[in-house]
């Protein structure tokens, strides 16, 4: 009986305590990556094959996700059929224990499916709280998950005008991290950039109103720290610290060193909220689907 299967999982995490989503080399850092914990949970399902998780979207230390994705292969003993998706989700969440990581769904996919290269788009949201001079003024539900600014308002009209410079296909060299791969193609297409009011997770249960704004970015791929650099520049425009002609000059410089110091948005306000795929890429062949029999194994299996 065919007992090997490839799965696509969607998962979420609060990134504060992790070094990022990808795994960390042994002894490199005191903090582990989200991938380290996911692979440890998969190993506890006792697969026959070595565990190797391919993550679709890399997020930096302190960045969060409401929906990231990854694929992996899971081979079981010949007398055991592939795990069903619901058993896999329950088993992995059981083994993740108290980690701030949760599997939200799983899909059995074709053997040639790749979570990163099959992704059509990725959507990020950056959350900003206004009029907060110290993090202690935030409700507990907002600690570490937004950028709190002292100013009570932003010039959103100017920010929207500035945002239009980013939408479309451009060379984003000035908006990638200085430490990133200089040989990687800096041309990216930003399909959508929205700026709209947000809300606190505890807005109806807190003693004062906190204005929140959400910046939403959608594109197939992004350069390292591109979203945080674009956010920082847009906030600087909204605060009057950066003019739109200056922003245009920064873009046209096509040089990461042209990006002003001290305006990079911190990691804590950024969420990866969606990774999209073609439905057809997720479909198993009829023959493979028929081979997937219900598993009677428990979460320890």
N, C-alpha and C positions, 0 to 999 in steps of 0.2 A: 504494500500500500504506500502511495506517495505521502511522505510525512514531513516534507519541508515546505515552508510557506514564507512569502515576503509580506510584511505588514507596513502600512502607513499609519502612524499615530499622530494625533494632534494633542498638544499638551500646553499647560499654562504654568507660570511660576512667578513668584515675587523675587526679583533678582538681587535684592539688597545683600544677602549673605553669600552670594556665589561669585566666582571669578569671571563669570560670563556663561554663555550656554555651552561652548565647546569644552571638551575635557582638558584637564591640566596634566602636564608631564609630571611623573612621580618626583616628589621632593621639590617641585618648582615653586609652589605657592602654598601658604597655609589653608587657603580657601579652595574648594573644589568647584568644578564647573557642573552645570545642570546635567550635561551628558554623562559625567562620572556616576551620578546617582541613578540615572535612567539605565545605564548599562549594568550597574550592580543589581538593580531590580530585575532586569531581564535574565541575568545569570542565575538568579534565585528560582527561576522557572525551570532550571536544569536542562537547557538545550544541549544537543550533541555537538553543535557547531560553535566555533569561537564567536563571541558577541562583538558586533561592530555596527554602531549606529551612525547613519548619515543624516545630519541635521540640515534642514532646508535653508535656514536663515540664522546667521551668526549675530548674536547680540552681545554687547560689551558688559563688563562688570557693572552691576547696579541697574541695568536695563531690565524691564519686566516683559512678560508676554501673556496675553489672554488666549492666543492661539498661534503657537509655533508648530512645526511639523518635522517628522523624521521617518526614515524607513530602516528596517532591519530584517534579516532572515532568521527564521526559527526552525530548527530541525529537531524532531522528536524521535523517540524509539519507533521501530517499524510497526509495533503493535498499537501505536497511539496515533490517532488522526490529528490534523492541525487544530490548534485551539480556535474556538469561535471568537469573534471580535469581543463579545460581551465578557466572556471568561478572561480574555487577555487584559481588558481594561481593569476589571476587578482585581486580577492577580497582581498587575503592576502597581496599582494604587495601594494595595495591601502591603507590598514590599517596600514602597516608598515611605511608609510610616509617617513620621511627623515632619518630613521635609516639606518645604513650601513649593511643592511640585505636584501637579495632578494631571493624569491622562484624562482627556475629555471624550475622545472617541478613537476607534481603531477601524481600519479597513484592510481586508486582504486584497493585495494588488498583484498585477502581473510581475513575473520574475525580472523583467527588464525595466520596471518602474524605478525612477530616481527622484527622491523628494526635492532635491535642490534643482536639478536640471529640467524637471517637468513642471515646475512652478510657473504659473502665468503671471502672477503679480503678488506683491506683498504690500500690506497696508499698516502704517504706523500712526499712532496718535500721541501727540505731546501735550501734557496737561500743565497748565499754569494757574497758580493762585495769586490774586492781587491783594495788596494792602496787608501783607503779613510780614512784620518786621522780624519775627523770630518763629521758629518751627513750633514752639510751645503754644502758639496761638491757633494752630491747626487742630481740628478734631483728630483723634487717634487714627481714624480710618484714612487720613490723608498723609500721615507721617511716612516719608520716604517714597511717596508715589506721585509727587507733583513738585514743580519748581515754584517756591514761594518768593514773590517779589515784594519789595517795600512799596512800590508805587501803587496807587489806587486805581489807575486807569491807563490804558494804552491807546494810542492813535490807531485804531483798527483799520480805518480807511487807508492810511498810509501803508499799513502792513499788507492789506489786500493788493494795493498797487504794486508793492515790492514783490509779493508772492507771484504775480503774473510774470516776472522776469525768470522765475524758476521753471514754470510749466512748459513742457515740450522737451525736445531733444537738445541737449547742450553739453559742452565740455565743462564738467564740474570739478576741475583740478583744484580750484581755490577752496573747495568745500570738502576736500578729503583730508584726513589726518596727515600731518607731516611725516609720521612714522610708517604710513601705509606703503604698499608696493608701488613704486614709481613706474613699473612696467605694465601695470594693469590699465586697460583702456579707461580713460576718465569720462568718456561720453556715456551719458545715461539719459533715459527718457522718464520724466516725471509726468504721469498721466493726470494727476489731480492733486491740488493743494487747497484745502478748505480751512477757513478760520471761523469758528463759531463759538457761542457761549456753551460752557459745560456746566456740570453741577457736581457738588461734593457728594461723596458716598453717604454722608450723614447730614445733608443740607436741611432736612426737616426736623432734625433732632439736635441741633447745635444752637448755642445761645446768640450767635451773630451770623449775619450773612457774609459769605466769602465769595467774591466774584471769581469765577473760574473760566478759563478759555481753553479750547481744544484746537490744536493744529493737526490736521489729518493729511498724510502724505501717501500717495499710492503710485507704485511703479513696479516694473519687473525686478529690478535690482538696484542696489544703492552702494555707494562707496563707503569705506570705513569712516564712521562718524559724520557722514554726509547729512543725515537728518538733524543731528544735534547742532551742526554748524549752521545749517539753513535756519533752524529755529532761533539760535542765538542772534543771527543777523536780523531776522524779522522782528524779534523783541527789541533789538537796538534801534531799529527804525521806529517802532511803536513808542519808544521812550524819547525819541528825538536825538539819540546819540549817534545815529548813522543816517545819512540822507540817501534818497533813492539814486541820485547820480553817483554817490560814493559806492553804493552796493553794485551798481552796474560796472564801475571801474574794477571792483574786486573780481567780479565774474569774468570780465574781459582780460584780466591779468593772467588767468589760467595758471596760477601759482599758489600752492597752499601757504606759502610764506606771506602772501598778500592779505590773508585773513587777519583781521585785527585781534590783538591779544585781549583777553579778559572778557570776551562776549560769548564763548562757547556755552551752550546750554548743558546743565549737569545731567548725568545719566538717569537720575531718579524719576524724572518726569516722563520718560519715554516708554511706551508700550507697543509691542508688536501685536496687532489685534487680528490679523487675518493673512492666510496664505491660500491662494486660489489655484485650482487645478481644473483641467478639462475633465468632464465627467467620463468621457470615453477612455482617458488614460487610466482611470481607476477600475475599469471593468475587466473582470476575469473572463477568460474564454469559457464557453459552456462546458467543455470537458473538465477543465480545472475546477469549476464550480461544483460539478457533480461529485468530484473526488473529496470535497470538503464535507465530511460527516460531522454531526454534532459531537462535541467532546463532552465526556462525562467526568473529566478531571476537575479537581478543586483548585483553588488559588495557589496551593502549595506545589502543584504538579509541574 
